[in-house]
Amino acid sequence: MSAANSTFLVLSSILVLFMTPGLAFFYGGLVSKRNVVNTMLSVFMICGLAILLWILVGYSLSFSGNLGGIIGNLKAVWLHGINLAALTPTKIPTGLYMIFQMMFAIITPALFVGAVVGRIRFKFLLSFIIFWSIFIYYPMVHMVWDNGFLANLGVIDFAGGTVVHINAGITALVLSAFLGPRYNYGKGETQHYNILWVLLGTAILWIGWYGFNAGSALAMNGVAIQAFLTTTVATATSMMTWMVIDMITKGKPTLVGVCTGTLCGLVAITPACGYVTAAGAFWIGLIATMTSYAFITLLKPRLGIDDALDAFGCHGVSGIMGSIMTGLFATKAVNSSVSTNGLFYGGGVKLFGLQLLATAFTITFTTVLCIVIIVLLKRVVKMRVDVAEEKLGLDQGEHGEVADYTVSMSSELSDIQMHSSEFQGQLAKLMADHQRFR
């Protein structure tokens, strides 16, 4: 066993796990004050759910056997028969690699929660994540990162462009389409609960992403350092790109915009980080962020699909661009495991075509399976809360808790406003009596 590589991967696993509560703060800060508890709980509870699913069947379906190049088998249920002490090619224990992959299984479904906040029933979301993990996520892991057909074709995805971000982004879009818009969608911007939480969540995600990307080298080596560098360059580029576009189009920069741009860069570089140069990372961050910005501000309003926190706009769009551009900028000079250079490095169109194929397949596979799961699950579990509960807020409606004491005060103020004419009449009478007896 390599002590250096194993220590590196333990730390990387911890960082990836830390990303999920970071995402809870990011999403929790963006929603209205009536949906903070529901949003943060919907993200954080996946830590428990995904771990149990991964140990039960996830690892087996992802990395045990091979059924048609699509999915593994069930011979390793509850890790049965797995020698956790066996060493991988980078001299880390199989058990540690299993733990590292477990952290990806946690964060991925948490990403699409942002699309459906404020209107999805908690029980439906819980049930959906279980079926989504089994029928969509684990097969994608097997196809891309084990010995599935996409991996055998030569598709490359260093840390999760297809498996994580396109997968979660498309799921967010399909769920949003089936749920329909919020009752007040298009009637003014939602008042964010706490934009400082958004910054906190963004900072945690950026730090955790180094475990996500650099850790995917599975060793403390030059590729891990390159992934660290390219992640940093792409993210800085995306942050500044979004800020400058905001300044040009809106006249001023915004903290939420800067945080959104940061996230787009982290997403876009994920599939390419261990395969591209710093210059490649710059262009990936720049182009992906411009594309995400254009989708969110120009195309999304015309589609009429209420992706509440732009889970598809960030993860889906930037993930798609990052996956495709990996076929342009990947080079053997960075990573010798690259069998064919990208288009811009003299490798021709082969790798670019493979990346286009993998991206299109992921979009299609996820869309079709999501539709099937939703249609069948809706027959037994109600998908959406009613309008009364949506107006009350899912914090109280689904959980009986509130994050902000002013929520209960605001309902009392609403009652006062409803009967304002009566109060005005009583106040006028008191003032008249006061004047008469002076």
C-alpha positions in Angstrom: 0.0 0.0 0.0 1.2 3.5 -0.8 0.9 5.6 2.3 1.1 8.9 0.4 -1.6 7.9 -2.1 -3.8 6.5 0.6 -3.5 9.5 2.8 -4.2 11.8 -0.2 -7.4 9.9 -1.1 -8.6 9.8 2.5 -8.3 13.6 2.6 -9.9 13.9 -0.9 -12.9 11.7 0.3 -13.4 14.0 3.3 -13.3 17.1 1.0 -15.9 15.6 -1.3 -18.2 14.7 1.6 -17.8 18.3 2.9 -19.2 19.5 -0.4 -22.7 18.3 0.4 -23.3 20.4 3.5 -21.7 23.2 1.5 -24.3 22.7 -1.2 -27.0 22.8 1.5 -25.8 26.3 2.5 -25.5 27.4 -1.2 -29.1 26.3 -2.0 -30.5 27.3 1.4 -29.2 30.8 1.0 -30.8 31.2 -2.4 -34.4 30.1 -1.6 -37.1 32.1 0.2 -37.2 32.1 4.0 -40.3 29.8 3.9 -38.3 27.0 2.2 -34.9 27.0 3.9 -35.3 24.0 6.2 -36.9 21.9 3.4 -34.1 22.8 1.0 -31.2 22.1 3.4 -32.8 18.9 4.7 -33.5 17.6 1.2 -29.8 18.0 0.4 -28.2 16.9 3.7 -30.4 13.8 4.2 -28.9 12.4 1.0 -25.7 11.8 3.0 -27.4 9.1 4.9 -29.6 7.7 2.1 -26.8 7.5 -0.5 -24.3 5.8 1.9 -26.8 3.0 2.7 -27.7 2.6 -1.0 -24.1 2.5 -2.0 -23.1 -0.2 0.5 -26.3 -2.2 -0.2 -26.3 -2.3 -4.0 -24.5 0.7 -5.4 -20.9 -0.5 -5.4 -22.0 -3.9 -6.7 -24.0 -2.4 -9.6 -21.2 0.0 -10.5 -18.0 -2.1 -10.1 -18.9 -5.8 -9.8 -19.2 -7.8 -13.1 -20.5 -6.4 -16.4 -24.0 -6.9 -17.9 -24.0 -5.8 -21.5 -21.6 -3.0 -20.8 -24.4 -1.1 -19.1 -24.4 -2.1 -15.4 -22.7 -4.5 -13.0 -24.3 -7.4 -11.1 -25.5 -8.1 -7.6 -22.8 -10.4 -6.4 -21.3 -7.8 -4.1 -24.5 -6.8 -2.2 -23.5 -5.4 1.2 -19.9 -5.6 -0.2 -20.1 -9.4 0.0 -17.0 -11.1 -1.4 -15.1 -7.9 -1.9 -11.5 -7.9 -0.6 -11.4 -4.4 0.8 -7.6 -4.7 1.5 -6.8 -5.6 -2.1 -4.7 -2.9 -3.8 -5.7 -0.9 -6.9 -3.1 0.0 -9.6 -2.2 3.2 -7.7 -1.6 1.1 -4.5 -4.5 2.2 -2.5 -6.9 -0.3 -0.8 -10.1 -1.2 -2.7 -12.0 -0.2 0.4 -10.7 3.3 0.2 -11.6 3.6 -3.5 -15.1 2.4 -2.6 -15.4 5.1 0.0 -14.1 7.8 -2.5 -16.7 6.7 -5.0 -19.4 6.7 -2.3 -18.9 10.4 -1.8 -19.7 11.0 -5.5 -22.9 9.0 -5.0 -23.9 11.4 -2.2 -23.3 14.8 -3.9 -24.7 13.9 -7.4 -28.4 13.6 -6.5 -28.1 16.5 -4.2 -27.3 18.7 -7.2 -30.7 18.4 -8.8 -32.6 19.3 -5.5 -32.0 23.0 -6.4 -34.4 22.7 -9.4 -37.4 21.6 -7.5 -37.3 23.5 -4.2 -40.5 25.0 -2.9 -42.9 22.7 -4.5 -41.9 19.0 -4.5 -43.2 16.6 -1.8 -40.4 15.3 0.4 -41.7 11.7 0.2 -41.6 11.8 -3.6 -38.1 13.3 -3.7 -36.9 10.6 -1.2 -38.4 7.8 -3.3 -37.2 9.3 -6.6 -33.6 9.5 -5.4 -33.6 5.8 -4.5 -34.8 4.7 -8.0 -32.7 7.3 -9.8 -29.6 6.0 -8.1 -30.3 2.4 -8.9 -31.4 2.8 -12.5 -29.5 5.9 -13.7 -26.5 6.8 -11.5 -25.0 3.4 -10.9 -25.3 2.4 -14.6 -23.6 5.7 -15.6 -20.7 5.0 -13.2 -20.3 1.5 -14.7 -20.4 2.7 -18.3 -17.9 5.5 -17.9 -15.6 4.6 -15.0 -15.6 0.8 -14.9 -15.6 -1.5 -17.9 -18.8 -0.3 -19.5 -19.3 0.3 -23.2 -18.5 4.1 -23.1 -15.2 3.4 -21.3 -14.3 0.7 -23.8 -15.1 3.1 -26.7 -12.4 5.5 -25.4 -14.6 8.1 -23.8 -12.8 10.1 -21.1 -14.3 11.8 -18.1 -11.7 12.6 -15.4 -14.0 13.4 -12.5 -17.7 13.4 -13.6 -18.8 15.6 -16.5 -21.2 12.9 -17.8 -21.6 10.8 -14.7 -22.3 13.7 -12.3 -23.1 17.0 -13.9 -24.8 16.3 -17.1 -26.7 13.5 -15.4 -27.8 15.7 -12.5 -28.5 18.7 -14.8 -30.8 16.7 -17.1 -32.5 15.2 -14.2 -33.1 18.7 -12.8 -34.6 19.8 -16.1 -37.0 16.8 -16.5 -38.2 17.1 -12.8 -38.8 20.8 -13.3 -40.9 20.1 -16.5 -43.0 17.5 -14.7 -43.5 19.6 -11.6 -44.6 22.7 -13.4 -43.7 26.2 -12.2 -44.1 27.6 -8.8 -47.4 29.4 -8.2 -45.7 32.8 -8.2 -43.2 32.1 -11.0 -42.5 35.1 -13.2 -44.1 37.5 -10.7 -40.8 39.1 -9.5 -37.6 37.7 -8.2 -37.5 35.5 -5.1 -36.0 37.3 -2.1 -33.0 35.2 -1.2 -32.9 34.1 2.4 -29.2 34.8 3.0 -26.7 35.6 0.3 -23.9 35.3 2.8 -24.8 31.6 3.1 -24.5 31.5 -0.7 -20.9 32.8 -0.4 -20.2 30.4 2.4 -21.6 27.5 0.4 -19.6 28.5 -2.7 -16.4 28.7 -0.7 -17.0 25.2 0.8 -17.8 23.8 -2.7 -14.6 25.3 -4.2 -12.4 23.9 -1.5 -14.2 20.5 -1.6 -13.9 20.4 -5.4 -10.1 19.9 -5.1 -10.9 16.5 -3.5 -13.4 15.9 -6.3 -11.0 16.7 -9.2 -7.5 16.3 -7.9 -8.6 13.2 -5.9 -9.8 11.5 -9.1 -6.1 11.0 -10.0 -6.2 8.4 -7.3 -2.6 9.1 -6.4 -0.4 12.0 -5.3 1.2 12.6 -8.6 1.7 15.0 -11.4 -1.8 14.5 -12.8 -3.3 15.4 -9.4 -1.3 18.6 -9.3 -2.4 19.4 -12.9 -6.0 18.8 -12.0 -5.6 21.1 -9.0 -4.1 23.8 -11.3 -6.7 23.5 -14.0 -9.5 23.5 -11.5 -8.2 26.8 -10.1 -7.7 28.5 -13.4 -11.1 27.5 -14.9 -12.9 28.6 -11.7 -11.2 32.0 -11.5 -11.9 32.5 -15.2 -15.6 31.7 -14.8 -15.9 33.9 -11.8 -14.5 36.9 -13.5 -16.4 36.2 -16.8 -19.8 36.2 -15.0 -18.9 39.3 -13.0 -17.8 41.2 -16.1 -20.9 40.2 -18.1 -23.1 41.3 -15.2 -21.3 44.7 -15.1 -21.8 45.1 -18.9 -25.5 44.0 -19.0 -26.8 45.0 -15.6 -24.4 47.9 -14.8 -23.1 46.3 -11.6 -21.7 43.1 -10.2 -23.6 40.9 -7.8 -22.5 38.4 -5.2 -25.0 35.8 -6.3 -23.7 36.2 -9.9 -20.1 35.8 -8.9 -20.9 32.7 -6.9 -22.9 31.3 -9.8 -20.1 31.9 -12.2 -17.7 30.2 -9.8 -19.8 27.1 -9.8 -20.0 27.0 -13.6 -16.3 27.0 -13.8 -16.0 24.1 -11.3 -18.5 22.1 -13.2 -17.1 22.8 -16.7 -13.5 21.7 -15.8 -14.5 18.5 -14.0 -14.4 16.1 -17.0 -11.2 17.7 -18.4 -9.2 18.7 -15.3 -6.7 15.9 -15.5 -6.3 16.0 -19.3 -5.8 19.7 -20.3 -3.3 22.5 -19.9 -3.8 25.7 -17.9 -4.6 27.5 -21.2 -7.2 24.8 -22.1 -8.7 25.3 -18.6 -9.0 29.1 -19.3 -11.0 28.6 -22.5 -13.2 25.9 -21.0 -14.1 28.2 -18.1 -14.7 31.1 -20.4 -16.8 29.4 -23.0 -18.9 27.3 -20.6 -19.7 30.3 -18.4 -20.8 32.4 -21.3 -23.0 29.6 -22.5 -24.6 29.1 -19.1 -25.1 32.8 -18.7 -26.8 33.0 -22.1 -29.1 30.0 -21.3 -30.1 31.3 -17.9 -30.8 34.9 -18.9 -32.0 34.5 -22.5 -33.3 30.9 -23.3 -34.7 29.8 -19.9 -37.4 32.5 -19.7 -38.6 31.4 -23.1 -38.8 27.7 -22.3 -41.1 28.4 -19.3 -39.5 25.6 -17.3 -39.1 26.6 -13.7 -35.6 25.4 -12.7 -35.7 27.3 -9.4 -32.0 27.6 -8.6 -30.7 26.9 -12.2 -29.4 23.4 -11.5 -29.6 22.7 -15.2 -28.4 26.1 -16.2 -25.2 25.6 -14.2 -24.6 21.8 -14.0 -26.3 20.7 -17.1 -25.1 23.4 -19.6 -21.6 23.8 -18.2 -21.3 20.1 -17.8 -22.3 19.6 -21.5 -19.8 22.2 -22.6 -17.0 20.8 -20.5 -17.6 17.3 -21.7 -17.5 18.3 -25.3 -14.5 20.6 -24.9 -12.5 17.8 -23.4 -12.4 16.4 -26.9 -10.9 19.7 -28.1 -8.2 20.3 -25.4 -7.2 16.9 -24.0 -3.5 16.2 -24.6 -1.1 13.3 -23.9 1.5 15.9 -22.8 -0.6 16.3 -19.6 -1.8 12.8 -19.1 -0.2 9.7 -20.8 -3.5 7.8 -20.4 -5.1 9.9 -23.1 -5.0 7.5 -26.1 -5.8 10.2 -28.7 -5.1 13.9 -28.5 -8.0 16.4 -28.7 -8.8 18.2 -31.9 -6.8 21.3 -31.0 -3.7 19.2 -30.2 -3.5 17.4 -33.5 -5.5 14.3 -32.7 -8.2 14.8 -35.3 -11.9 14.4 -34.7 -11.8 11.0 -33.1 -11.8 12.1 -29.4 -14.1 15.0 -30.1 -16.6 12.7 -31.8 -16.4 10.3 -28.9 -17.1 13.1 -26.4 -20.0 14.3 -28.5 -21.4 10.7 -28.5 -21.0 10.3 -24.7 -22.6 13.6 -24.1 -25.6 12.9 -26.4 -25.9 9.4 -24.9 -25.9 10.7 -21.3 -28.6 13.3 -22.2 -30.8 10.7 -23.9 -30.3 7.9 -21.3 -31.0 10.2 -18.3 -34.0 11.8 -20.0 -35.7 8.6 -20.9 -35.1 6.8 -17.6 -36.1 9.9 -15.6 -39.4 10.1 -17.5 -40.1 6.4 -16.9 -39.3 6.7 -13.1 -41.4 9.8 -12.7 -44.4 8.5 -14.6 -44.5 5.3 -12.6 -43.7 6.8 -9.2 -46.4 9.4 -9.6 -48.9 6.6 -9.6 -48.2 5.8 -6.0 -46.7 8.9 -4.5 -48.0 12.4 -5.0 -45.4 14.5 -6.6 -46.3 18.1 -5.8 -47.6 19.9 -2.7 -50.9 21.8 -3.1 -51.0 25.6 -3.6 -52.0 26.3 0.0 -48.9 24.4 1.3 -46.7 26.1 -1.3 -47.9 29.5 -0.1 -47.4 28.5 3.5 -43.9 27.3 2.7 -42.6 23.7 2.8 -40.7 24.4 6.0 -43.9 24.4 7.9 -46.0 22.3 5.5 -43.6 19.4 5.2 -41.5 19.6 8.4 -43.2 21.8 11.0 -40.0 23.9 11.4 -38.8 27.3 10.4 -35.3 28.7 10.0 -36.4 32.3 10.6 -38.6 33.6 13.4 -39.9 36.3 11.1 -41.9 33.7 9.1 -44.5 33.4 11.9 -44.5 37.2 12.3 -45.1 37.7 8.6 -48.2 35.6 8.8 -49.5 37.7 11.6 -48.7 40.8 9.6 -50.6 39.4 6.7 -53.7 39.0 8.9 -53.3 42.7 9.9 -53.0 43.7 6.3 -56.1 41.7 5.3 -58.2 43.6 7.9 -56.3 46.9 7.5 -59.5 49.0 6.8 -61.0 47.8 10.1 -57.8 48.8 12.0 -57.8 52.2 10.3 -61.4 52.8 11.3 -60.7 52.0 14.9 -57.6 54.1 15.0 -59.5 57.1 13.5 -62.2 56.8 16.2 -59.6 56.7 18.9 -57.9 59.8 17.5 -61.2 61.7 17.3 -62.1 60.8 20.9 -58.7 62.0 22.0 -59.2 65.3 20.3 -62.7 65.8 21.8 -61.5 65.3 25.4 -58.4 67.5 25.2 
